[in-house]
Amino acid sequence: MPAPRAPGRTRTQILDAAIALVAERGHAGVTMQGVADAAGVDKALLHYYFTNKAGLLAATVDQLGQRLLTGVEAAVAGLDDPSLVVEIGYGALWDHAVDEPALHAAWLSLYAASITTPELAEAVAAVRARYRAMVATRLDAMLAAGWQTVLSHGATVTMVVATIDGFTLALLDGGRTAELDEAIAAMQRMIAALIVRPAP
């Protein structure tokens, strides 16, 4: 008789299958049966854990947020030097995008879909808020350490988030190239230069 599956592991297995299918087909191409087949479980389990496709996709967004942001948050925790925050934070985000492009493809697919799909909007907004809060927390730490921003606080956070989104999309579209690496390095220097020590 086979050993019973751990409920937490089975749920994670389902979400991993959903992420892979979203990355491959987009959210519109994902069905409950398709995810059940990919995860190797009965479709009834998906209804037990998530109720319906909207619930499954919302949980998929949350899982993506955990997997995309947890490592970066840990990498920059406690840093307040702009050059280190930019180097380590951008580096961690970029390494993750290069190492796990399917996760980022799934995230960008669901992010784009949330604009016209109300049942995704709340889950995506929560991940976006966590993403912005991570950047804002590091910026606040730099300001507390005596640095100043050339741009407003909100504009600085928006610039960092938008450039990461754009570079990730460029990576997924055209692969990693020398030109893309050069552009990222230049953007890192530009962002670091926007955080300065006040004149004495």
Salt bridges, closest charged atoms under 4 A:
ASP16 OD1 - ARG67 NH1 2.87
GLU24 OE2 - ARG25 NE 3.91
GLU73 OE1 - ARG130 NH2 2.68
GLU100 OE1 - ARG67 NH2 3.62
ASP140 OD1 - HIS153 NE2 2.70
ASP165 OD2 - ARG128 NH1 2.96
ASP181 OD1 - ARG176 NE 3.01
